Amino acid sequence: MTTQRVSRLQKHILRLLLTEHHRPHGGTATGHLELVKALAGDKSNISHSLCILETRGWIVISRTRGGRAESLALTPAGLKKAAELWMKL
């Protein structure tokens, strides 16, 4: 089994979603726009990284009828990966 490379941006996304997951309000899914603001990065780079994370099965992207990303949440595999990355800080 090969190790999948996780970019710096993808690590930041997973860490932010992990932090959100552990908040007292029950892990409300973060929206795409909130993530763009929190990371202060380029929306297209963030969108590309989100698609990679979704393909790997680490996040779920809820979409509007028009196909726009509405909210993001970690999957069980994503929780495991995010916790693993958190421990490496």
SELUMDREN-48071 format. One record per atom (N, C-alpha, C, O): residue number from 1; residue in three letters; atom name; x, z, y. Coordinates in Angstrom, 2 decimals. Layout:
BEGIN
    i   aa  at       c1       c3       c2
  NUM  ALA  CA        X        Z        Y
...
end
This chain:
BEGIN
    i   aa  at       c1       c3       c2
    1  MET   N     0.84     0.00    -1.19
    1  MET  CA     0.00     0.00     0.00
    1  MET   C     0.88     0.00     1.24
    1  MET   O     1.78     0.83     1.36
    2  THR   N     0.63    -0.92     2.15
    2  THR  CA     1.43    -1.00     3.36
    2  THR   C     0.84    -0.10     4.44
    2  THR   O    -0.37     0.13     4.49
    3  THR   N     1.72     0.39     5.28
    3  THR  CA     1.28     1.22     6.40
    3  THR   C     0.86     0.32     7.55
    3  THR   O     1.59    -0.60     7.91
    4  GLN   N    -0.31     0.59     8.11
    4  GLN  CA    -0.79    -0.21     9.23
    4  GLN   C    -0.21     0.34    10.52
    4  GLN   O    -0.25     1.55    10.77
    5  ARG   N     0.33    -0.56    11.34
    5  ARG  CA     0.89    -0.16    12.62
    5  ARG   C    -0.25     0.23    13.55
    5  ARG   O    -1.28    -0.45    13.62
    6  VAL   N    -0.06     1.32    14.26
    6  VAL  CA    -1.04     1.78    15.24
    6  VAL   C    -0.35     1.76    16.59
    6  VAL   O     0.63     2.47    16.81
    7  SER   N    -0.87     0.95    17.51
    7  SER  CA    -0.25     0.83    18.83
    7  SER   C    -0.45     2.12    19.63
    7  SER   O    -1.25     2.98    19.27
    8  ARG   N     0.29     2.23    20.70
    8  ARG  CA     0.17     3.39    21.59
    8  ARG   C    -1.24     3.50    22.14
    8  ARG   O    -1.81     4.59    22.20
    9  LEU   N    -1.81     2.37    22.54
    9  LEU  CA    -3.18     2.37    23.07
    9  LEU   C    -4.18     2.80    22.00
    9  LEU   O    -5.09     3.58    22.29
   10  GLN   N    -4.03     2.31    20.79
   10  GLN  CA    -4.92     2.70    19.71
   10  GLN   C    -4.81     4.20    19.41
   10  GLN   O    -5.82     4.84    19.12
   11  LYS   N    -3.61     4.74    19.48
   11  LYS  CA    -3.41     6.18    19.29
   11  LYS   C    -4.15     6.97    20.37
   11  LYS   O    -4.80     7.97    20.08
   12  HIS   N    -4.04     6.51    21.62
   12  HIS  CA    -4.74     7.18    22.72
   12  HIS   C    -6.25     7.15    22.52
   12  HIS   O    -6.94     8.14    22.75
   13  ILE   N    -6.75     5.99    22.08
   13  ILE  CA    -8.19     5.86    21.85
   13  ILE   C    -8.63     6.83    20.77
   13  ILE   O    -9.62     7.55    20.94
   14  LEU   N    -7.91     6.86    19.65
   14  LEU  CA    -8.28     7.76    18.55
   14  LEU   C    -8.21     9.21    18.97
   14  LEU   O    -9.07    10.01    18.59
   15  ARG   N    -7.21     9.57    19.75
   15  ARG  CA    -7.09    10.96    20.21
   15  ARG   C    -8.23    11.34    21.15
   15  ARG   O    -8.78    12.44    21.05
   16  LEU   N    -8.59    10.43    22.05
   16  LEU  CA    -9.71    10.71    22.96
   16  LEU   C   -11.02    10.87    22.19
   16  LEU   O   -11.82    11.75    22.48
   17  LEU   N   -11.23    10.01    21.21
   17  LEU  CA   -12.45    10.10    20.41
   17  LEU   C   -12.45    11.37    19.56
   17  LEU   O   -13.50    11.96    19.33
   18  LEU   N   -11.29    11.78    19.08
   18  LEU  CA   -11.19    13.03    18.32
   18  LEU   C   -11.53    14.22    19.21
   18  LEU   O   -12.26    15.12    18.80
   19  THR   N   -10.99    14.23    20.42
   19  THR  CA   -11.29    15.30    21.38
   19  THR   C   -12.78    15.35    21.66
   19  THR   O   -13.39    16.42    21.70
   20  GLU   N   -13.37    14.18    21.87
   20  GLU  CA   -14.81    14.10    22.13
   20  GLU   C   -15.61    14.60    20.93
   20  GLU   O   -16.63    15.27    21.08
   21  HIS   N   -15.15    14.27    19.75
   21  HIS  CA   -15.84    14.68    18.52
   21  HIS   C   -15.89    16.20    18.38
   21  HIS   O   -16.87    16.75    17.87
   22  HIS   N   -14.84    16.88    18.84
   22  HIS  CA   -14.75    18.33    18.67
   22  HIS   C   -15.34    19.12    19.85
   22  HIS   O   -15.27    20.35    19.85
   23  ARG   N   -15.91    18.45    20.82
   23  ARG  CA   -16.54    19.16    21.94
   23  ARG   C   -17.79    19.88    21.46
   23  ARG   O   -18.43    19.45    20.50
   24  PRO   N   -18.13    20.98    22.12
   24  PRO  CA   -19.28    21.79    21.70
   24  PRO   C   -20.63    21.08    21.69
   24  PRO   O   -21.55    21.52    20.99
   25  HIS   N   -20.77    20.00    22.43
   25  HIS  CA   -22.08    19.35    22.49
   25  HIS   C   -22.36    18.47    21.27
   25  HIS   O   -23.33    17.71    21.27
   26  GLY   N   -21.55    18.58    20.25
   26  GLY  CA   -21.88    17.92    19.00
   26  GLY   C   -21.25    16.57    18.78
   26  GLY   O   -21.71    15.82    17.91
   27  GLY   N   -20.24    16.22    19.53
   27  GLY  CA   -19.55    14.97    19.29
   27  GLY   C   -20.30    13.74    19.74
   27  GLY   O   -20.34    12.74    19.03
   28  THR   N   -20.90    13.81    20.90
   28  THR  CA   -21.59    12.65    21.45
   28  THR   C   -20.64    11.47    21.53
   28  THR   O   -19.49    11.62    21.96
   29  ALA   N   -21.09    10.32    21.13
   29  ALA  CA   -20.24     9.13    21.13
   29  ALA   C   -19.86     8.74    22.55
   29  ALA   O   -20.69     8.72    23.45
   30  THR   N   -18.61     8.43    22.73
   30  THR  CA   -18.09     7.99    24.01
   30  THR   C   -18.47     6.53    24.22
   30  THR   O   -18.47     5.74    23.28
   31  GLY   N   -18.79     6.19    25.45
   31  GLY  CA   -19.09     4.81    25.78
   31  GLY   C   -17.84     4.02    26.07
   31  GLY   O   -16.80     4.58    26.42
   32  HIS   N   -17.94     2.72    25.92
   32  HIS  CA   -16.82     1.83    26.16
   32  HIS   C   -16.31     1.95    27.59
   32  HIS   O   -15.10     2.02    27.82
   33  LEU   N   -17.22     1.96    28.55
   33  LEU  CA   -16.80     2.03    29.96
   33  LEU   C   -16.12     3.35    30.29
   33  LEU   O   -15.18     3.39    31.07
   34  GLU   N   -16.61     4.46    29.69
   34  GLU  CA   -15.95     5.76    29.91
   34  GLU   C   -14.53     5.74    29.36
   34  GLU   O   -13.63     6.33    29.95
   35  LEU   N   -14.35     5.05    28.25
   35  LEU  CA   -13.02     4.95    27.65
   35  LEU   C   -12.09     4.14    28.55
   35  LEU   O   -10.93     4.50    28.74
   36  VAL   N   -12.60     3.05    29.10
   36  VAL  CA   -11.80     2.23    30.01
   36  VAL   C   -11.37     3.06    31.22
   36  VAL   O   -10.21     2.98    31.65
   37  LYS   N   -12.28     3.85    31.77
   37  LYS  CA   -11.96     4.70    32.92
   37  LYS   C   -10.95     5.78    32.54
   37  LYS   O   -10.01     6.04    33.29
   38  ALA   N   -11.14     6.40    31.39
   38  ALA  CA   -10.25     7.48    30.96
   38  ALA   C    -8.83     6.99    30.71
   38  ALA   O    -7.86     7.70    30.99
   39  LEU   N    -8.71     5.78    30.19
   39  LEU  CA    -7.38     5.24    29.88
   39  LEU   C    -6.77     4.50    31.06
   39  LEU   O    -5.58     4.20    31.06
   40  ALA   N    -7.58     4.20    32.05
   40  ALA  CA    -7.13     3.47    33.24
   40  ALA   C    -6.32     2.24    32.85
   40  ALA   O    -5.27     1.95    33.41
   41  GLY   N    -6.85     1.53    31.87
   41  GLY  CA    -6.16     0.34    31.38
   41  GLY   C    -6.97    -0.91    31.58
   41  GLY   O    -8.06    -0.89    32.15
   42  ASP   N    -6.44    -1.99    31.09
   42  ASP  CA    -7.09    -3.29    31.17
   42  ASP   C    -8.22    -3.35    30.14
   42  ASP   O    -8.01    -3.07    28.96
   43  LYS   N    -9.40    -3.71    30.59
   43  LYS  CA   -10.58    -3.72    29.72
   43  LYS   C   -10.40    -4.65    28.51
   43  LYS   O   -10.83    -4.31    27.41
   44  SER   N    -9.76    -5.79    28.71
   44  SER  CA    -9.60    -6.72    27.58
   44  SER   C    -8.65    -6.17    26.53
   44  SER   O    -8.88    -6.36    25.33
   45  ASN   N    -7.58    -5.48    26.94
   45  ASN  CA    -6.66    -4.86    25.97
   45  ASN   C    -7.36    -3.75    25.20
   45  ASN   O    -7.18    -3.62    23.99
   46  ILE   N    -8.15    -2.96    25.91
   46  ILE  CA    -8.89    -1.87    25.26
   46  ILE   C    -9.91    -2.45    24.29
   46  ILE   O   -10.06    -1.95    23.17
   47  SER   N   -10.61    -3.50    24.69
   47  SER  CA   -11.60    -4.13    23.82
   47  SER   C   -10.94    -4.68    22.56
   47  SER   O   -11.48    -4.54    21.46
   48  HIS   N    -9.78    -5.30    22.71
   48  HIS  CA    -9.05    -5.83    21.56
   48  HIS   C    -8.65    -4.70    20.61
   48  HIS   O    -8.80    -4.83    19.39
   49  SER   N    -8.15    -3.61    21.16
   49  SER  CA    -7.76    -2.47    20.33
   49  SER   C    -8.97    -1.86    19.62
   49  SER   O    -8.87    -1.46    18.46
   50  LEU   N   -10.10    -1.80    20.30
   50  LEU  CA   -11.32    -1.28    19.68
   50  LEU   C   -11.75    -2.15    18.50
   50  LEU   O   -12.17    -1.63    17.47
   51  CYS   N   -11.63    -3.46    18.65
   51  CYS  CA   -11.99    -4.37    17.55
   51  CYS   C   -11.08    -4.15    16.34
   51  CYS   O   -11.54    -4.18    15.20
   52  ILE   N    -9.80    -3.93    16.59
   52  ILE  CA    -8.86    -3.66    15.49
   52  ILE   C    -9.22    -2.36    14.80
   52  ILE   O    -9.25    -2.29    13.57
   53  LEU   N    -9.50    -1.32    15.58
   53  LEU  CA    -9.87    -0.02    15.00
   53  LEU   C   -11.16    -0.13    14.21
   53  LEU   O   -11.30     0.51    13.16
   54  GLU   N   -12.10    -0.92    14.69
   54  GLU  CA   -13.36    -1.12    13.97
   54  GLU   C   -13.11    -1.88    12.66
   54  GLU   O   -13.69    -1.53    11.63
   55  THR   N   -12.28    -2.89    12.69
   55  THR  CA   -11.95    -3.67    11.50
   55  THR   C   -11.30    -2.80    10.44
   55  THR   O   -11.54    -2.98     9.24
   56  ARG   N   -10.49    -1.86    10.86
   56  ARG  CA    -9.82    -0.95     9.93
   56  ARG   C   -10.76     0.14     9.40
   56  ARG   O   -10.39     0.90     8.50
   57  GLY   N   -11.96     0.21     9.97
   57  GLY  CA   -12.93     1.18     9.50
   57  GLY   C   -12.76     2.56    10.09
   57  GLY   O   -13.26     3.54     9.53
   58  TRP   N   -12.05     2.67    11.21
   58  TRP  CA   -11.77     3.97    11.83
   58  TRP   C   -12.79     4.34    12.90
   58  TRP   O   -12.95     5.52    13.22
   59  ILE   N   -13.47     3.35    13.46
   59  ILE  CA   -14.49     3.63    14.46
   59  ILE   C   -15.72     2.76    14.18
   59  ILE   O   -15.65     1.75    13.48
   60  VAL   N   -16.84     3.18    14.76
   60  VAL  CA   -18.06     2.39    14.73
   60  VAL   C   -18.40     2.10    16.19
   60  VAL   O   -18.44     3.00    17.02
   61  ILE   N   -18.65     0.85    16.47
   61  ILE  CA   -19.04     0.44    17.82
   61  ILE   C   -20.53     0.10    17.78
   61  ILE   O   -20.93    -0.87    17.14
   62  SER   N   -21.33     0.89    18.47
   62  SER  CA   -22.76     0.59    18.59
   62  SER   C   -22.91    -0.42    19.71
   62  SER   O   -22.33    -0.27    20.79
   63  ARG   N   -23.69    -1.44    19.45
   63  ARG  CA   -23.83    -2.53    20.42
   63  ARG   C   -25.28    -2.68    20.90
   63  ARG   O   -26.23    -2.35    20.20
   64  THR   N   -25.40    -3.20    22.12
   64  THR  CA   -26.72    -3.53    22.65
   64  THR   C   -27.22    -4.79    21.97
   64  THR   O   -26.47    -5.43    21.22
   65  ARG   N   -28.46    -5.17    22.22
   65  ARG  CA   -28.99    -6.41    21.65
   65  ARG   C   -28.17    -7.62    22.09
   65  ARG   O   -28.07    -8.62    21.37
   66  GLY   N   -27.59    -7.53    23.27
   66  GLY  CA   -26.78    -8.62    23.78
   66  GLY   C   -25.36    -8.64    23.24
   66  GLY   O   -24.59    -9.54    23.56
   67  GLY   N   -25.01    -7.66    22.40
   67  GLY  CA   -23.69    -7.64    21.78
   67  GLY   C   -22.64    -6.84    22.53
   67  GLY   O   -21.48    -6.79    22.10
   68  ARG   N   -23.02    -6.21    23.63
   68  ARG  CA   -22.05    -5.42    24.40
   68  ARG   C   -21.85    -4.06    23.76
   68  ARG   O   -22.80    -3.45    23.26
   69  ALA   N   -20.61    -3.59    23.78
   69  ALA  CA   -20.31    -2.27    23.22
   69  ALA   C   -21.01    -1.21    24.05
   69  ALA   O   -20.89    -1.18    25.28
   70  GLU   N   -21.74    -0.35    23.37
   70  GLU  CA   -22.51     0.67    24.07
   70  GLU   C   -21.93     2.07    23.85
   70  GLU   O   -21.82     2.85    24.79
   71  SER   N   -21.56     2.38    22.62
   71  SER  CA   -20.97     3.67    22.32
   71  SER   C   -19.99     3.55    21.16
   71  SER   O   -20.05     2.61    20.37
   72  LEU   N   -19.09     4.52    21.08
   72  LEU  CA   -18.04     4.52    20.07
   72  LEU   C   -18.05     5.85    19.35
   72  LEU   O   -18.29     6.90    19.96
   73  ALA   N   -17.79     5.81    18.07
   73  ALA  CA   -17.71     7.05    17.30
   73  ALA   C   -16.70     6.87    16.16
   73  ALA   O   -16.55     5.77    15.63
   74  LEU   N   -16.03     7.95    15.82
   74  LEU  CA   -15.10     7.92    14.70
   74  LEU   C   -15.85     7.95    13.37
   74  LEU   O   -16.87     8.62    13.24
   75  THR   N   -15.35     7.21    12.40
   75  THR  CA   -15.86     7.29    11.04
   75  THR   C   -15.11     8.43    10.35
   75  THR   O   -14.16     8.97    10.92
   76  PRO   N   -15.51     8.81     9.14
   76  PRO  CA   -14.74     9.82     8.42
   76  PRO   C   -13.26     9.43     8.25
   76  PRO   O   -12.37    10.27     8.37
   77  ALA   N   -13.01     8.15     7.96
   77  ALA  CA   -11.63     7.68     7.85
   77  ALA   C   -10.92     7.76     9.20
   77  ALA   O    -9.73     8.07     9.27
   78  GLY   N   -11.66     7.47    10.27
   78  GLY  CA   -11.10     7.57    11.62
   78  GLY   C   -10.78     9.00    12.01
   78  GLY   O    -9.78     9.26    12.67
   79  LEU   N   -11.64     9.93    11.60
   79  LEU  CA   -11.37    11.35    11.85
   79  LEU   C   -10.07    11.77    11.17
   79  LEU   O    -9.25    12.48    11.75
   80  LYS   N    -9.91    11.32     9.94
   80  LYS  CA    -8.70    11.65     9.19
   80  LYS   C    -7.46    11.07     9.86
   80  LYS   O    -6.45    11.76    10.02
   81  LYS   N    -7.54     9.80    10.26
   81  LYS  CA    -6.40     9.14    10.91
   81  LYS   C    -6.09     9.79    12.26
   81  LYS   O    -4.93    10.01    12.58
   82  ALA   N    -7.12    10.08    13.04
   82  ALA  CA    -6.92    10.70    14.36
   82  ALA   C    -6.29    12.08    14.21
   82  ALA   O    -5.40    12.45    14.98
   83  ALA   N    -6.74    12.86    13.22
   83  ALA  CA    -6.17    14.19    12.98
   83  ALA   C    -4.71    14.07    12.56
   83  ALA   O    -3.87    14.88    12.97
   84  GLU   N    -4.42    13.08    11.76
   84  GLU  CA    -3.04    12.82    11.32
   84  GLU   C    -2.15    12.50    12.52
   84  GLU   O    -1.03    13.00    12.62
   85  LEU   N    -2.65    11.67    13.43
   85  LEU  CA    -1.88    11.31    14.62
   85  LEU   C    -1.73    12.53    15.55
   85  LEU   O    -0.69    12.71    16.18
   86  TRP   N    -2.77    13.35    15.62
   86  TRP  CA    -2.75    14.55    16.47
   86  TRP   C    -1.63    15.50    16.01
   86  TRP   O    -0.94    16.11    16.83
   87  MET   N    -1.47    15.60    14.70
   87  MET  CA    -0.46    16.51    14.14
   87  MET   C     0.97    16.03    14.44
   87  MET   O     1.91    16.82    14.41
   88  LYS   N     1.11    14.74    14.73
   88  LYS  CA     2.43    14.18    15.01
   88  LYS   C     2.84    14.31    16.47
   88  LYS   O     3.94    13.90    16.85
   89  LEU   N     1.97    14.89    17.29
   89  LEU  CA     2.28    15.05    18.73
   89  LEU   C     3.47    15.94    18.94
   89  LEU   O     3.87    16.18    20.08
end
